[in-house]
Every structure is written in C-alpha cells, then in structure tokens.
Amino acid sequence: NGAAAERLGVGPETVKSYLRSAMRKLGARTRTEAVAAARRTGWLP
C-alpha cells in the first residue's frame, strides 16, 4: 500500500480504503481474487 500511495500521491490509509471498497464491490476476499474478478468484469485488460 505504501508504494501505491507514494506513486498516487495519497496516504497509505487512502489506498487501503480504496482497495477495501473495490474488493467489496468485486466480491473478493483477497487481492488475487480481486484481480481475477476485475479481469472477468473488464476492469482490467
């Protein structure tokens, strides 16, 4: 989260919050599940 926060210019807690929200919307419990779901739904190529 720290590296992503630095790259995006936001705080680590913001990244954590955004990630939690996206995972909830995707119905994912892990980051791996989130990536798979995002690819299935077209969020990621």
mmCIF file as gemmi writes it, N, C-alpha and C atoms, coordinates in Angstrom:
data_model
loop_
_atom_site.group_PDB
_atom_site.id
_atom_site.type_symbol
_atom_site.label_atom_id
_atom_site.label_alt_id
_atom_site.label_comp_id
_atom_site.label_asym_id
_atom_site.label_entity_id
_atom_site.label_seq_id
_atom_site.pdbx_PDB_ins_code
_atom_site.Cartn_x
_atom_site.Cartn_y
_atom_site.Cartn_z
_atom_site.occupancy
_atom_site.B_iso_or_equiv
_atom_site.pdbx_formal_charge
_atom_site.auth_seq_id
_atom_site.auth_asym_id
_atom_site.pdbx_PDB_model_num
ATOM 1 N N . ASN Axp A 1 ? 0.815 -1.188 0 1 0 ? 1 A 1
ATOM 2 C CA . ASN Axp A 1 ? 0 0 0 1 0 ? 1 A 1
ATOM 3 C C . ASN Axp A 1 ? 0.862 1.257 0 1 0 ? 1 A 1
ATOM 4 N N . GLY Axp A 2 ? 2.003 1.2 0.67 1 0 ? 2 A 1
ATOM 5 C CA . GLY Axp A 2 ? 2.876 2.362 0.763 1 0 ? 2 A 1
ATOM 6 C C . GLY Axp A 2 ? 3.408 2.812 -0.586 1 0 ? 2 A 1
ATOM 7 N N . ALA Axp A 3 ? 3.852 1.856 -1.396 1 0 ? 3 A 1
ATOM 8 C CA . ALA Axp A 3 ? 4.387 2.2 -2.717 1 0 ? 3 A 1
ATOM 9 C C . ALA Axp A 3 ? 3.292 2.767 -3.616 1 0 ? 3 A 1
ATOM 10 N N . ALA Axp A 4 ? 2.11 2.161 -3.556 1 0 ? 4 A 1
ATOM 11 C CA . ALA Axp A 4 ? 0.989 2.662 -4.357 1 0 ? 4 A 1
ATOM 12 C C . ALA Axp A 4 ? 0.605 4.067 -3.908 1 0 ? 4 A 1
ATOM 13 N N . ALA Axp A 5 ? 0.594 4.284 -2.609 1 0 ? 5 A 1
ATOM 14 C CA . ALA Axp A 5 ? 0.243 5.6 -2.068 1 0 ? 5 A 1
ATOM 15 C C . ALA Axp A 5 ? 1.228 6.66 -2.541 1 0 ? 5 A 1
ATOM 16 N N . GLU Axp A 6 ? 2.502 6.324 -2.48 1 0 ? 6 A 1
ATOM 17 C CA . GLU Axp A 6 ? 3.531 7.277 -2.909 1 0 ? 6 A 1
ATOM 18 C C . GLU Axp A 6 ? 3.38 7.601 -4.391 1 0 ? 6 A 1
ATOM 19 N N . ARG Axp A 7 ? 3.147 6.571 -5.185 1 0 ? 7 A 1
ATOM 20 C CA . ARG Axp A 7 ? 3.011 6.771 -6.629 1 0 ? 7 A 1
ATOM 21 C C . ARG Axp A 7 ? 1.773 7.605 -6.976 1 0 ? 7 A 1
ATOM 22 N N . LEU Axp A 8 ? 0.695 7.416 -6.204 1 0 ? 8 A 1
ATOM 23 C CA . LEU Axp A 8 ? -0.552 8.135 -6.468 1 0 ? 8 A 1
ATOM 24 C C . LEU Axp A 8 ? -0.634 9.483 -5.769 1 0 ? 8 A 1
ATOM 25 N N . GLY Axp A 9 ? 0.297 9.723 -4.851 1 0 ? 9 A 1
ATOM 26 C CA . GLY Axp A 9 ? 0.295 10.987 -4.125 1 0 ? 9 A 1
ATOM 27 C C . GLY Axp A 9 ? -0.782 11.074 -3.057 1 0 ? 9 A 1
ATOM 28 N N . VAL Axp A 10 ? -1.13 9.925 -2.476 1 0 ? 10 A 1
ATOM 29 C CA . VAL Axp A 10 ? -2.122 9.877 -1.397 1 0 ? 10 A 1
ATOM 30 C C . VAL Axp A 10 ? -1.517 9.119 -0.221 1 0 ? 10 A 1
ATOM 31 N N . GLY Axp A 11 ? -2.226 9.076 0.882 1 0 ? 11 A 1
ATOM 32 C CA . GLY Axp A 11 ? -1.743 8.359 2.052 1 0 ? 11 A 1
ATOM 33 C C . GLY Axp A 11 ? -2.009 6.867 1.954 1 0 ? 11 A 1
ATOM 34 N N . PRO Axp A 12 ? -1.218 6.059 2.674 1 0 ? 12 A 1
ATOM 35 C CA . PRO Axp A 12 ? -1.409 4.604 2.671 1 0 ? 12 A 1
ATOM 36 C C . PRO Axp A 12 ? -2.808 4.183 3.128 1 0 ? 12 A 1
ATOM 37 N N . GLU Axp A 13 ? -3.377 4.909 4.07 1 0 ? 13 A 1
ATOM 38 C CA . GLU Axp A 13 ? -4.727 4.563 4.541 1 0 ? 13 A 1
ATOM 39 C C . GLU Axp A 13 ? -5.772 4.807 3.453 1 0 ? 13 A 1
ATOM 40 N N . THR Axp A 14 ? -5.527 5.785 2.595 1 0 ? 14 A 1
ATOM 41 C CA . THR Axp A 14 ? -6.434 6.045 1.477 1 0 ? 14 A 1
ATOM 42 C C . THR Axp A 14 ? -6.403 4.876 0.503 1 0 ? 14 A 1
ATOM 43 N N . VAL Axp A 15 ? -5.211 4.387 0.211 1 0 ? 15 A 1
ATOM 44 C CA . VAL Axp A 15 ? -5.073 3.231 -0.68 1 0 ? 15 A 1
ATOM 45 C C . VAL Axp A 15 ? -5.788 2.033 -0.068 1 0 ? 15 A 1
ATOM 46 N N . LYS Axp A 16 ? -5.589 1.83 1.215 1 0 ? 16 A 1
ATOM 47 C CA . LYS Axp A 16 ? -6.226 0.709 1.917 1 0 ? 16 A 1
ATOM 48 C C . LYS Axp A 16 ? -7.749 0.806 1.817 1 0 ? 16 A 1
ATOM 49 N N . SER Axp A 17 ? -8.274 2.008 2 1 0 ? 17 A 1
ATOM 50 C CA . SER Axp A 17 ? -9.719 2.229 1.929 1 0 ? 17 A 1
ATOM 51 C C . SER Axp A 17 ? -10.248 1.976 0.515 1 0 ? 17 A 1
ATOM 52 N N . TYR Axp A 18 ? -9.561 2.498 -0.496 1 0 ? 18 A 1
ATOM 53 C CA . TYR Axp A 18 ? -9.981 2.301 -1.884 1 0 ? 18 A 1
ATOM 54 C C . TYR Axp A 18 ? -9.945 0.818 -2.252 1 0 ? 18 A 1
ATOM 55 N N . LEU Axp A 19 ? -8.881 0.142 -1.826 1 0 ? 19 A 1
ATOM 56 C CA . LEU Axp A 19 ? -8.739 -1.279 -2.121 1 0 ? 19 A 1
ATOM 57 C C . LEU Axp A 19 ? -9.861 -2.079 -1.468 1 0 ? 19 A 1
ATOM 58 N N . ARG Axp A 20 ? -10.151 -1.772 -0.216 1 0 ? 20 A 1
ATOM 59 C CA . ARG Axp A 20 ? -11.23 -2.465 0.504 1 0 ? 20 A 1
ATOM 60 C C . ARG Axp A 20 ? -12.565 -2.26 -0.217 1 0 ? 20 A 1
ATOM 61 N N . SER Axp A 21 ? -12.82 -1.035 -0.667 1 0 ? 21 A 1
ATOM 62 C CA . SER Axp A 21 ? -14.065 -0.727 -1.37 1 0 ? 21 A 1
ATOM 63 C C . SER Axp A 21 ? -14.162 -1.495 -2.692 1 0 ? 21 A 1
ATOM 64 N N . ALA Axp A 22 ? -13.088 -1.498 -3.456 1 0 ? 22 A 1
ATOM 65 C CA . ALA Axp A 22 ? -13.079 -2.212 -4.736 1 0 ? 22 A 1
ATOM 66 C C . ALA Axp A 22 ? -13.261 -3.707 -4.522 1 0 ? 22 A 1
ATOM 67 N N . MET Axp A 23 ? -12.596 -4.25 -3.508 1 0 ? 23 A 1
ATOM 68 C CA . MET Axp A 23 ? -12.714 -5.68 -3.228 1 0 ? 23 A 1
ATOM 69 C C . MET Axp A 23 ? -14.145 -6.035 -2.829 1 0 ? 23 A 1
ATOM 70 N N . ARG Axp A 24 ? -14.767 -5.179 -2.048 1 0 ? 24 A 1
ATOM 71 C CA . ARG Axp A 24 ? -16.159 -5.417 -1.644 1 0 ? 24 A 1
ATOM 72 C C . ARG Axp A 24 ? -17.065 -5.418 -2.877 1 0 ? 24 A 1
ATOM 73 N N . LYS Axp A 25 ? -16.876 -4.457 -3.772 1 0 ? 25 A 1
ATOM 74 C CA . LYS Axp A 25 ? -17.694 -4.37 -4.982 1 0 ? 25 A 1
ATOM 75 C C . LYS Axp A 25 ? -17.49 -5.582 -5.895 1 0 ? 25 A 1
ATOM 76 N N . LEU Axp A 26 ? -16.277 -6.121 -5.885 1 0 ? 26 A 1
ATOM 77 C CA . LEU Axp A 26 ? -15.961 -7.281 -6.716 1 0 ? 26 A 1
ATOM 78 C C . LEU Axp A 26 ? -16.313 -8.603 -6.036 1 0 ? 26 A 1
ATOM 79 N N . GLY Axp A 27 ? -16.647 -8.557 -4.758 1 0 ? 27 A 1
ATOM 80 C CA . GLY Axp A 27 ? -16.947 -9.783 -4.018 1 0 ? 27 A 1
ATOM 81 C C . GLY Axp A 27 ? -15.708 -10.609 -3.746 1 0 ? 27 A 1
ATOM 82 N N . ALA Axp A 28 ? -14.567 -9.944 -3.602 1 0 ? 28 A 1
ATOM 83 C CA . ALA Axp A 28 ? -13.287 -10.629 -3.405 1 0 ? 28 A 1
ATOM 84 C C . ALA Axp A 28 ? -12.836 -10.538 -1.956 1 0 ? 28 A 1
ATOM 85 N N . ARG Axp A 29 ? -12.181 -11.61 -1.494 1 0 ? 29 A 1
ATOM 86 C CA . ARG Axp A 29 ? -11.634 -11.618 -0.136 1 0 ? 29 A 1
ATOM 87 C C . ARG Axp A 29 ? -10.124 -11.41 -0.12 1 0 ? 29 A 1
ATOM 88 N N . THR Axp A 30 ? -9.477 -11.668 -1.243 1 0 ? 30 A 1
ATOM 89 C CA . THR Axp A 30 ? -8.027 -11.493 -1.332 1 0 ? 30 A 1
ATOM 90 C C . THR Axp A 30 ? -7.704 -10.633 -2.555 1 0 ? 30 A 1
ATOM 91 N N . ARG Axp A 31 ? -6.479 -10.136 -2.585 1 0 ? 31 A 1
ATOM 92 C CA . ARG Axp A 31 ? -6.063 -9.335 -3.749 1 0 ? 31 A 1
ATOM 93 C C . ARG Axp A 31 ? -6.061 -10.185 -5.018 1 0 ? 31 A 1
ATOM 94 N N . THR Axp A 32 ? -5.687 -11.45 -4.885 1 0 ? 32 A 1
ATOM 95 C CA . THR Axp A 32 ? -5.681 -12.345 -6.043 1 0 ? 32 A 1
ATOM 96 C C . THR Axp A 32 ? -7.089 -12.517 -6.591 1 0 ? 32 A 1
ATOM 97 N N . GLU Axp A 33 ? -8.056 -12.741 -5.695 1 0 ? 33 A 1
ATOM 98 C CA . GLU Axp A 33 ? -9.454 -12.845 -6.122 1 0 ? 33 A 1
ATOM 99 C C . GLU Axp A 33 ? -9.912 -11.539 -6.769 1 0 ? 33 A 1
ATOM 100 N N . ALA Axp A 34 ? -9.469 -10.418 -6.226 1 0 ? 34 A 1
ATOM 101 C CA . ALA Axp A 34 ? -9.858 -9.116 -6.761 1 0 ? 34 A 1
ATOM 102 C C . ALA Axp A 34 ? -9.339 -8.934 -8.186 1 0 ? 34 A 1
ATOM 103 N N . VAL Axp A 35 ? -8.1 -9.316 -8.437 1 0 ? 35 A 1
ATOM 104 C CA . VAL Axp A 35 ? -7.529 -9.192 -9.784 1 0 ? 35 A 1
ATOM 105 C C . VAL Axp A 35 ? -8.29 -10.082 -10.756 1 0 ? 35 A 1
ATOM 106 N N . ALA Axp A 36 ? -8.568 -11.317 -10.349 1 0 ? 36 A 1
ATOM 107 C CA . ALA Axp A 36 ? -9.309 -12.238 -11.218 1 0 ? 36 A 1
ATOM 108 C C . ALA Axp A 36 ? -10.702 -11.686 -11.524 1 0 ? 36 A 1
ATOM 109 N N . ALA Axp A 37 ? -11.386 -11.184 -10.517 1 0 ? 37 A 1
ATOM 110 C CA . ALA Axp A 37 ? -12.729 -10.633 -10.708 1 0 ? 37 A 1
ATOM 111 C C . ALA Axp A 37 ? -12.684 -9.382 -11.577 1 0 ? 37 A 1
ATOM 112 N N . ALA Axp A 38 ? -11.683 -8.542 -11.382 1 0 ? 38 A 1
ATOM 113 C CA . ALA Axp A 38 ? -11.553 -7.324 -12.18 1 0 ? 38 A 1
ATOM 114 C C . ALA Axp A 38 ? -11.318 -7.661 -13.647 1 0 ? 38 A 1
ATOM 115 N N . ARG Axp A 39 ? -10.56 -8.697 -13.907 1 0 ? 39 A 1
ATOM 116 C CA . ARG Axp A 39 ? -10.339 -9.111 -15.298 1 0 ? 39 A 1
ATOM 117 C C . ARG Axp A 39 ? -11.617 -9.664 -15.907 1 0 ? 39 A 1
ATOM 118 N N . ARG Axp A 40 ? -12.348 -10.463 -15.125 1 0 ? 40 A 1
ATOM 119 C CA . ARG Axp A 40 ? -13.613 -11.025 -15.617 1 0 ? 40 A 1
ATOM 120 C C . ARG Axp A 40 ? -14.622 -9.935 -15.96 1 0 ? 40 A 1
ATOM 121 N N . THR Axp A 41 ? -14.673 -8.893 -15.152 1 0 ? 41 A 1
ATOM 122 C CA . THR Axp A 41 ? -15.668 -7.838 -15.344 1 0 ? 41 A 1
ATOM 123 C C . THR Axp A 41 ? -15.21 -6.75 -16.309 1 0 ? 41 A 1
ATOM 124 N N . GLY Axp A 42 ? -13.963 -6.823 -16.768 1 0 ? 42 A 1
ATOM 125 C CA . GLY Axp A 42 ? -13.46 -5.838 -17.713 1 0 ? 42 A 1
ATOM 126 C C . GLY Axp A 42 ? -12.813 -4.618 -17.077 1 0 ? 42 A 1
ATOM 127 N N . TRP Axp A 43 ? -12.66 -4.616 -15.743 1 0 ? 43 A 1
ATOM 128 C CA . TRP Axp A 43 ? -11.985 -3.502 -15.068 1 0 ? 43 A 1
ATOM 129 C C . TRP Axp A 43 ? -10.508 -3.484 -15.428 1 0 ? 43 A 1
ATOM 130 N N . LEU Axp A 44 ? -9.946 -4.664 -15.71 1 0 ? 44 A 1
ATOM 131 C CA . LEU Axp A 44 ? -8.535 -4.79 -16.1 1 0 ? 44 A 1
ATOM 132 C C . LEU Axp A 44 ? -8.465 -5.544 -17.414 1 0 ? 44 A 1
ATOM 133 N N . PRO Axp A 45 ? -7.463 -5.23 -18.223 1 0 ? 45 A 1
ATOM 134 C CA . PRO Axp A 45 ? -7.312 -5.954 -19.502 1 0 ? 45 A 1
ATOM 135 C C . PRO Axp A 45 ? -6.853 -7.385 -19.289 1 0 ? 45 A 1
